[in-house]
Amino acid sequence: MNDFEYMQMAIDEARLAAAADEVPVGALIVQDDRVIASAHNTREGDKNALCHAETSAIARACAALGGWRLPRTTLYVTMEPCPMCAGAIVNARIERVVFGAYDARAGAFGSVLNLNDYQLNHKPQIDGGVCEDACAELLRAFFKRKREK
C-alpha cells in the first residue's frame, strides 16, 4: 500500500470520530507494511485531554509490539499533530509522520512551531499535506455543523 491508501484508512477513523461528535481526526501506525494500530479522537467521550487520535494509536501500537519504542513505523494522521502528540511521537521514536491537513492553530511540525527544530534525541521524517483537501473538508464540515447547532 502507499501513503494515499493508508491516509484513506486514517480518514475512515476520522469519520468514526465525527460520527461520535468528536473532532474528526484519525490515525494509524504502520510497521513493515502492516497496520499495527488505529484510533480516532475520543477526548469528549472519554472526558480526557490525552485522548487524541495520535496518542491513542501510539498506546495501542506500544501494546501490540510490547514496548515503548516503535521502530520502523510510520504514523498516518489526518491533521498535523499538536505539541503534546508531537512530543509523544518523538518519545516513541516513530520514524515517519504523514499528515493531511495543516493546523494553523496548534500544529507542531511546521505550522505554529516545528518540534524537529529543537535538539531532541529523535527527529521523525515529516510529510504533510497528503490528502490535505479531504482531511481539511472533514474538519470544516464538522465545525460548520457545530456552529449551526
FIDRENKOL-587283 format. One line per 3 residues: number of its first residue (from 1); their letters; for each residue x, y, z of N, C-alpha, C, O, CB. Coordinates in steps of 0.2 Angstrom, whole numbers. Glycine has a CB too. Example, Ala and Ser with C-alpha at 12.3 -4.5 7.8 and 13.67 -1.06 7.14 Angstrom:
<sites>
1	as	66,-28,39,62,-22,39,66,-16,39,71,-17,42,57,-22,45 ~ 64,-11,35,68,-5,36,64,0,39,67,6,40,70,-3,29;
</sites>
This chain:
<sites>
1	mnd	4,-6,0,0,0,0,4,6,0,10,6,2,-5,0,6 ~ 1,12,-2,5,18,-2,2,23,3,-3,22,6,5,21,-9 ~ 5,29,3,3,34,8,-4,36,7,-8,37,12,8,40,7;
4	fey	-6,37,1,-13,38,-1,-18,33,2,-23,35,5,-14,39,-8 ~ -16,27,1,-21,22,4,-21,21,11,-26,21,14,-19,15,1 ~ -15,22,14,-15,22,22,-19,28,24,-22,28,29,-8,22,24;
7	mqm	-18,34,21,-22,40,23,-29,39,23,-33,42,27,-19,46,19 ~ -31,36,18,-39,34,17,-41,30,23,-47,31,25,-40,30,10 ~ -37,26,26,-39,22,32,-39,27,38,-44,26,42,-34,16,33;
10	aid	-34,32,38,-35,37,43,-41,41,43,-44,43,48,-28,41,43 ~ -43,43,37,-49,46,36,-55,43,38,-60,45,41,-50,48,28 ~ -55,36,37,-61,32,39,-61,32,47,-66,33,50,-60,25,37;
13	ear	-55,32,50,-55,33,58,-58,40,59,-62,41,64,-48,32,60 ~ -56,45,56,-58,52,57,-66,52,56,-69,56,60,-55,57,52 ~ -69,49,52,-76,49,51,-79,45,57,-85,47,59,-78,45,44;
16	laa	-76,40,60,-79,37,66,-79,42,72,-84,43,75,-75,31,68 ~ -74,46,72,-74,52,77,-80,57,76,-83,58,81,-67,56,77 ~ -80,59,70,-86,63,68,-93,61,70,-97,64,72,-86,65,61;
19	aad	-94,54,68,-100,51,70,-101,51,77,-107,50,80,-100,44,67 ~ -96,51,81,-97,51,89,-97,58,91,-96,59,97,-91,47,92 ~ -97,63,87,-97,70,89,-90,72,92,-90,76,96,-103,72,94;
22	evp	-85,69,89,-78,71,91,-75,75,85,-77,74,80,-74,65,93 ~ -70,79,87,-66,82,81,-64,77,77,-60,72,79,-61,87,84 ~ -65,77,70,-63,71,66,-56,71,64,-54,73,59,-67,72,60;
25	vga	-52,68,69,-45,66,67,-45,59,68,-47,56,73,-41,70,72 ~ -41,56,63,-40,48,64,-33,47,63,-29,51,59,-44,45,59 ~ -30,42,65,-23,40,65,-22,32,64,-26,28,67,-19,43,71;
28	liv	-17,30,61,-15,23,61,-7,23,61,-4,28,58,-18,20,55 ~ -5,18,63,3,16,64,4,10,60,1,5,61,5,16,71 ~ 9,11,55,11,5,51,18,3,52,22,8,53,10,7,43;
31	qdd	19,-3,52,26,-6,53,27,-11,48,23,-16,48,27,-8,60 ~ 32,-11,44,34,-16,39,27,-18,35,26,-23,33,36,-22,42 ~ 24,-12,32,18,-13,28,12,-16,31,8,-20,28,20,-17,22;
34	rvi	12,-16,38,6,-19,41,4,-14,46,7,-11,50,8,-26,45 ~ -3,-13,46,-6,-8,51,-6,-12,58,-9,-17,59,-13,-7,49 ~ -3,-9,63,-2,-12,69,-7,-8,74,-8,-11,80,5,-12,72;
37	asa	-9,-2,73,-14,1,77,-18,7,74,-15,9,69,-10,4,83 ~ -24,8,76,-28,14,73,-32,16,79,-33,13,84,-32,11,67 ~ -34,23,78,-38,26,83,-40,33,80,-38,35,75,-33,27,90;
40	hnt	-45,35,84,-48,42,82,-49,46,89,-48,43,94,-54,41,78 ~ -50,52,88,-51,56,94,-57,54,98,-62,52,95,-53,64,92 ~ -56,53,105,-61,51,109,-61,56,116,-63,54,121,-60,44,112;
43	reg	-58,62,115,-57,66,120,-64,68,124,-64,68,130,-54,73,118 ~ -69,70,120,-75,72,123,-79,66,126,-81,66,132,-80,75,117 ~ -79,60,123,-82,54,126,-79,52,132,-82,50,137,-83,49,121;
46	dkn	-72,52,132,-68,49,137,-67,54,143,-65,53,148,-62,46,135 ~ -69,61,141,-68,66,146,-60,66,148,-59,67,154,-72,66,152 ~ -56,66,143,-49,65,144,-45,69,139,-45,67,133,-47,58,145;
49	alc	-41,74,141,-37,78,136,-32,74,133,-30,77,127,-34,84,140 ~ -30,69,135,-25,65,132,-27,60,126,-23,57,123,-21,60,137 ~ -34,60,125,-36,55,120,-37,58,113,-42,58,110,-43,53,123;
52	hae	-31,60,111,-31,62,104,-29,56,100,-27,51,102,-25,67,103 ~ -31,56,93,-30,50,89,-23,48,89,-22,42,90,-32,52,82 ~ -18,52,89,-11,50,89,-9,47,95,-6,41,95,-7,56,88;
55	tsa	-11,49,101,-9,46,107,-12,40,109,-9,35,111,-10,51,113 ~ -18,39,106,-22,33,107,-19,28,103,-18,22,105,-29,34,106 ~ -17,30,96,-14,25,92,-7,23,94,-5,17,94,-13,28,85;
58	iar	-3,27,97,3,26,100,3,21,106,6,16,106,7,32,102 ~ -2,22,110,-3,17,116,-5,10,113,-2,5,116,-9,20,120 ~ -9,10,108,-11,3,105,-5,0,102,-4,-6,102,-17,4,100;
61	aca	-1,4,98,5,1,95,10,-1,100,13,-7,99,8,6,90 ~ 11,2,105,16,0,111,13,-7,114,17,-11,115,16,5,116 ~ 7,-7,115,4,-13,117,5,-19,112,6,-25,114,-4,-12,119;
64	alg	4,-18,106,4,-23,101,11,-25,100,13,-31,99,2,-20,94 ~ 16,-21,101,23,-23,100,27,-24,107,32,-27,106,27,-17,97 ~ 24,-23,112,26,-25,119,32,-20,121,37,-23,124,29,-32,118;
67	gwr	32,-14,119,37,-10,121,36,-2,119,31,-1,116,44,-11,118 ~ 39,2,122,38,9,121,41,12,115,39,18,112,40,13,127 ~ 46,9,112,49,11,106,45,8,100,43,2,100,57,9,106;
70	lpr	44,12,95,40,10,89,45,10,83,44,15,79,34,14,88 ~ 50,6,82,55,6,77,51,4,70,46,1,70,60,1,78 ~ 54,7,65,52,6,58,44,7,57,41,4,53,53,-1,56;
73	ttl	42,12,61,35,14,60,33,21,57,38,25,57,31,14,67 ~ 28,21,54,25,27,51,18,29,54,14,24,54,25,27,43 ~ 17,35,56,11,37,59,7,41,53,10,46,51,12,41,65;
76	yvt	1,39,52,-3,42,47,-8,46,51,-12,42,55,-6,38,41 ~ -9,52,50,-14,56,54,-17,61,50,-14,64,46,-11,59,61 ~ -24,62,51,-27,67,46,-26,74,47,-28,78,43,-35,66,47;
79	mep	-23,76,53,-22,83,55,-15,83,58,-13,79,62,-27,86,59 ~ -11,89,56,-4,90,59,-5,89,67,-9,92,70,-2,97,57 ~ 0,85,70,0,84,77,1,91,81,5,95,79,5,79,79;
82	cpm	-2,91,87,-1,96,91,5,95,95,8,90,94,-8,97,96 ~ 7,100,99,13,99,103,13,93,108,18,89,108,15,105,108 ~ 8,91,111,8,85,115,9,79,111,13,74,113,1,85,119;
85	cag	5,78,105,6,72,101,13,72,98,16,67,97,1,72,96 ~ 15,78,96,22,78,93,27,76,98,32,72,96,24,85,90 ~ 27,78,104,31,75,109,31,68,110,36,64,111,30,79,116;
88	aiv	24,65,110,23,58,111,27,54,105,29,49,105,16,56,111 ~ 26,57,99,29,54,93,37,54,93,40,48,92,27,58,86 ~ 40,59,96,47,59,97,49,54,102,54,50,101,49,66,99;
91	nar	45,54,108,47,49,113,46,42,111,50,37,113,43,50,119 ~ 41,40,107,40,33,104,45,32,99,45,26,96,33,33,102 ~ 49,36,96,54,35,91,51,33,84,54,29,81,59,30,93;
94	ier	45,36,83,41,35,77,46,38,71,48,43,72,34,38,76 ~ 47,34,66,52,36,61,49,41,56,53,45,54,54,30,57 ~ 43,41,55,40,45,49,33,47,51,29,43,54,40,42,43;
97	vvf	31,53,50,24,55,51,22,58,45,25,62,41,24,61,57 ~ 16,56,43,12,58,37,6,61,39,2,57,42,11,52,31 ~ 5,67,38,-2,70,40,-5,74,34,-2,75,29,0,75,45;
100	gay	-12,75,35,-16,78,30,-16,85,30,-13,89,27,-23,75,30 ~ -21,88,34,-22,95,35,-17,98,39,-15,95,45,-29,96,37 ~ -15,104,38,-11,108,42,-15,111,47,-21,112,46,-7,113,38;
103	dar	-12,112,53,-16,115,59,-13,122,61,-8,122,64,-16,111,65 ~ -16,127,58,-13,134,59,-13,136,66,-10,142,68,-16,139,55 ~ -17,133,70,-18,135,77,-14,131,82,-12,134,88,-25,134,79;
106	aga	-12,125,81,-8,121,86,-3,116,82,-1,112,86,-13,117,90 ~ -2,117,76,2,112,73,9,112,75,12,118,75,2,113,65 ~ 12,107,77,19,106,80,24,103,75,30,102,77,19,103,86;
109	fgs	23,102,69,28,100,64,28,105,58,29,103,52,26,93,62 ~ 27,111,60,28,116,54,24,122,54,26,128,53,28,113,48 ~ 18,121,57,13,127,56,14,132,62,15,138,60,6,124,57;
112	vln	13,130,68,14,135,73,22,135,76,25,140,77,9,134,79 ~ 24,129,76,31,128,78,33,121,75,29,117,72,32,127,86 ~ 39,120,75,42,113,72,46,110,77,52,112,79,46,115,66;
115	lnd	44,105,81,47,101,86,54,99,83,59,98,87,43,96,89 ~ 54,97,77,61,95,74,66,100,74,72,99,72,59,93,67 ~ 64,107,75,69,112,75,73,112,82,78,115,83,66,119,75;
118	yql	71,108,87,74,108,93,79,102,94,78,97,90,69,107,99 ~ 84,103,98,89,97,99,86,92,103,89,91,109,95,100,102 ~ 82,88,101,79,82,104,83,76,102,86,76,97,71,82,103;
121	nhk	82,71,105,85,64,104,83,61,98,86,56,95,85,60,110 ~ 77,63,95,74,60,89,71,65,85,67,69,87,70,54,91 ~ 71,64,78,68,69,74,65,64,68,68,61,64,73,74,70;
124	pqi	58,64,69,55,60,63,55,63,57,55,70,56,47,58,66 ~ 54,60,51,53,62,45,46,65,44,42,61,46,55,57,39 ~ 45,71,42,38,73,41,36,74,34,40,77,30,38,80,45;
127	dgg	30,72,32,27,73,26,20,75,27,16,71,28,28,66,21 ~ 19,82,26,12,85,27,9,86,20,12,86,15,13,91,30 ~ 2,87,21,-2,88,15,-4,82,11,-7,83,5,2,93,11;
130	vce	-4,76,13,-6,70,10,-14,70,11,-16,70,16,-2,64,12 ~ -17,70,5,-24,70,5,-27,76,9,-32,76,13,-27,64,8 ~ -23,82,9,-25,88,13,-32,90,12,-35,92,17,-20,93,11;
133	dac	-35,90,6,-41,93,4,-47,89,8,-51,92,11,-43,94,-3 ~ -46,82,7,-51,78,10,-51,78,18,-56,79,21,-50,71,8 ~ -45,79,21,-44,79,28,-47,86,31,-50,86,36,-37,78,30;
136	ael	-45,91,27,-47,98,29,-55,99,28,-58,102,32,-44,103,25 ~ -58,96,23,-65,96,22,-69,93,28,-74,95,30,-67,93,16 ~ -66,87,30,-69,84,36,-70,88,42,-75,89,46,-65,77,38;
139	lra	-64,92,43,-64,97,49,-69,103,48,-72,105,52,-57,99,50 ~ -68,105,42,-73,111,40,-80,109,41,-84,113,44,-72,114,33 ~ -82,104,39,-89,101,39,-91,100,46,-97,102,48,-90,95,35;
142	ffk	-87,97,50,-88,96,57,-89,103,61,-94,103,65,-82,92,61 ~ -85,107,60,-86,114,64,-91,118,61,-94,122,65,-79,118,64 ~ -93,117,55,-99,121,52,-105,118,55,-109,122,58,-99,120,44;
145	rkr	-106,112,56,-111,109,59,-112,111,67,-117,112,69,-111,101,59 ~ -106,111,70,-106,114,77,-108,121,78,-112,122,82,-99,113,80 ~ -106,125,73,-109,132,73,-116,133,72,-119,137,74,-105,136,68;
148	ek	-119,128,68,-126,129,66,-131,126,72,-137,128,71,-127,125,60 ~ -128,123,76,-132,120,82,-134,125,86,-138,124,91,-128,115,86;
</sites>
